[in-house]
Amino acid sequence: METALIGLSGVLLGIFINEILRRRNRRIEYAGRVFDKPLEIYEGLYQRVAKLGPLATDLIENSSFSHEERHQIVSAAVLDIAGWCDDNDMYINEELTVHCVPLLMGIEDAYDMKDEAAKQKAIAQFRENLRAAKTMIRKEAGIEGIEKLFSRITKPRRNSPIIEAYREERQRRGAKGKFD
C-alpha cells in the first residue's frame, strides 16, 4: 500500500511539474510573438518616416514640380503613413501617430516661399520633427534600450579618426541622441 501511495504521489508530482513547465514555455512562446509583432509594425513605420527626408528634399529643390504636383505627392505620403497607423493602431502609440502623420504637411509650400528666412525656418522645423519622429519610434520599439544594454554588456571600443571627429562635433553641438 505504501509503495502504491509513493507511486501515485510521484505520478501526481510529475503531472504538476509538467503542467508548470508547459505553462512557462507557453508564456515564453507568447512573449516572443507579443514582442515581434510590434517591432515589425514600428519597423514599417520607421521605414515610411525615413523616406520623408529625401522626399522633402526633392520637393524643396526640384523645380520641375508644380505646386499641385507637390501637394499630391505630400498627400500621398501623408495618407500612406496615416493608413499604416490606422491599420496597426492596436500597437502604435496614439501620440506617435499624431506626430508622424502630419510630418510632411506644409513642406510643399517651402519651394514657393519668397522670404528666405521663413523658408529656412520651415525646412529646419521639418527636419527637427523628422529627427524627433525617428527617435520616438526607436524608443517605442525598444531599440534604443536594447542598444544601450548591448553596449553595457559588450563594452565595445570603437575608435578611429572619423569617429573622434564625429564625437567632437556632437559634443560641440551638445547632441545627446542618435538624431540630435
C-alpha positions in Angstrom: 0.0 0.0 0.0 2.8 2.4 0.9 4.5 1.7 -2.4 1.3 2.5 -4.3 0.9 5.8 -2.5 4.5 6.7 -3.2 4.0 5.8 -6.9 0.7 7.7 -7.1 2.3 10.8 -5.4 5.2 10.6 -7.8 2.8 10.5 -10.8 0.8 13.4 -9.5 4.0 15.4 -8.8 5.2 14.6 -12.3 1.9 15.8 -13.8 2.1 19.0 -11.7 5.7 19.8 -12.7 4.9 19.0 -16.3 1.9 21.4 -16.2 4.1 24.2 -14.7 6.8 23.7 -17.3 4.2 23.6 -20.1 2.6 26.9 -19.0 6.0 28.5 -18.6 7.0 27.5 -22.1 3.7 28.8 -23.5 4.3 32.2 -21.8 7.8 32.4 -23.3 6.5 31.5 -26.7 3.7 34.0 -26.4 6.0 36.7 -25.2 8.1 36.3 -28.3 5.1 36.9 -30.5 4.0 39.8 -28.4 7.4 41.5 -28.9 7.9 40.6 -32.6 4.6 42.0 -33.9 5.0 45.5 -32.5 8.7 45.5 -33.6 7.6 44.6 -37.1 5.0 47.4 -37.1 7.3 50.0 -35.7 9.9 49.0 -38.3 7.4 49.6 -41.0 6.5 53.0 -39.6 10.2 53.9 -39.3 10.8 53.0 -43.0 7.9 55.2 -44.1 9.0 58.1 -41.9 12.6 57.7 -43.1 11.5 58.1 -46.7 10.1 61.5 -45.9 13.6 63.2 -45.7 14.6 62.5 -49.3 11.1 63.2 -50.5 11.0 66.6 -48.7 14.5 67.5 -50.1 13.2 66.7 -53.6 10.1 68.8 -53.1 12.1 71.7 -51.9 14.8 71.6 -54.5 13.2 70.2 -57.7 11.8 72.9 -59.9 10.1 70.5 -62.2 7.1 70.0 -59.9 4.1 72.3 -60.0 2.5 73.4 -56.7 -0.4 71.0 -57.4 2.0 68.1 -58.0 3.9 68.9 -54.8 0.6 68.9 -52.9 -0.4 65.5 -54.5 3.0 63.9 -53.5 2.6 65.2 -49.9 -1.0 64.0 -49.7 0.0 60.5 -50.9 2.9 60.3 -48.4 0.7 61.5 -45.5 -2.1 59.1 -46.5 0.4 56.2 -46.6 1.6 56.9 -43.1 -2.0 57.5 -41.8 -3.2 54.3 -43.4 -0.3 52.3 -41.8 -1.0 53.8 -38.4 -4.7 53.1 -38.7 -4.2 49.5 -39.8 -1.8 49.0 -36.9 -3.4 51.3 -34.2 -3.6 48.4 -31.8 0.2 48.5 -31.4 1.2 52.1 -32.3 1.1 54.8 -29.6 -1.6 57.3 -30.3 0.7 60.3 -29.7 3.3 58.9 -32.0 0.7 58.7 -34.7 -0.3 62.3 -34.1 3.3 63.3 -34.5 4.1 61.2 -37.6 1.1 61.6 -39.8 1.4 65.4 -40.4 5.2 65.4 -40.6 5.3 66.3 -44.3 2.3 68.7 -44.3 3.2 72.2 -45.4 6.6 71.3 -46.8 5.1 71.6 -50.3 4.9 75.3 -49.8 8.6 75.8 -49.0 9.7 75.8 -52.6 7.4 78.8 -53.4 8.3 80.9 -50.3 9.7 84.2 -51.2 11.1 85.0 -47.7 14.3 83.0 -47.5 14.3 83.2 -43.6 10.8 81.7 -43.5 11.7 79.0 -46.0 14.8 78.0 -43.9 12.7 78.1 -40.7 10.1 75.7 -42.3 12.9 73.4 -43.6 14.6 73.3 -40.2 11.3 72.7 -38.4 10.5 69.8 -40.7 14.0 68.3 -40.1 13.7 68.7 -36.4 10.2 67.0 -36.4 11.6 64.2 -38.6 14.5 63.6 -36.2 12.1 63.6 -33.3 9.8 61.0 -35.0 12.7 58.7 -35.7 13.9 59.0 -32.1 10.3 58.3 -30.7 9.9 55.3 -33.0 13.2 53.8 -31.8 12.2 54.4 -28.2 8.7 53.0 -28.6 10.1 49.9 -30.3 12.6 49.3 -27.6 15.6 49.6 -30.0 17.3 52.4 -28.1 17.1 50.5 -24.8 18.5 47.3 -26.4 21.4 49.2 -28.0 22.3 50.7 -24.6 22.0 47.3 -22.9 24.2 45.6 -25.5 26.8 48.4 -25.2 26.9 47.9 -21.5 27.3 44.2 -21.9 29.9 44.2 -24.7 31.6 47.5 -23.9 32.8 48.0 -27.5 35.8 50.2 -28.1 35.1 52.0 -31.3 37.8 54.4 -32.2 39.1 56.0 -35.4 39.9 59.5 -36.7 36.4 59.7 -38.2 34.7 58.6 -35.0 36.8 61.1 -33.0 35.8 63.9 -35.3 32.1 62.8 -35.1 32.3 62.8 -31.3 33.9 66.2 -31.1 31.2 67.6 -33.4 28.4 66.0 -31.4 30.0 67.5 -28.2 30.3 70.9 -29.8 26.6 70.8 -30.7 25.5 69.4 -27.4 23.9 66.4 -29.1 22.8 63.5 -26.9 21.0 61.1 -29.1 21.4 59.4 -32.4 19.5 62.0 -34.3 20.5 65.2 -32.4 
